[in-house]
Amino acid sequence: MTRYYTLKKGDPVNQQEFDSVLKQPSAIRYEYFIKKVADYEEVWGLFDAGWATADDGQGNLCIPFFPREEFAKHCAVAEWSRYKPKSIDLYSFIETWLAGMKKDNLKASIFPTNTNTAIVEIDILVTDLHTELEKYE
């Protein structure tokens, strides 16, 4: 008999999925991010008396976001070692966070790893999230 499990908000990522996803190129991790945050209706960042930020190498300030707590925790190393994963409601993220980031000329660093990340323009991220969420209506 085959067993099927439905993950719910807060269920941990299994180790095989975790390892597999981390090995993917940034474009594939971006797609995974869009699907997972739509599924769980939450986004994860790193927080310690303020949100973690990074420079994209071209002078742009970016805020890193992750699809699950485990992935955020995995990146809480080096300059982010004191940061802890913190969740953000997806709808607040879209309506408040991304609007504010666009106004402040910040970029989103989607699902960074120790090797690369997807730096995404806010308008593209908003469009991709809305497109994915429409599949749930």
Secondary structure, DSSP 8 states (H G I E B T S, - for coil): --------TT----HHHHHHHHTS-HHHHHHHHHHHHHHHTEEEEEESSSB--EE-SSS-EEEEEBSSHHHHHHT--GGGTT-EEEEEEHHHIIIIIHHHHHHTT-EEEES--SS--EEE-HHHHHHHHHHHHHTT-
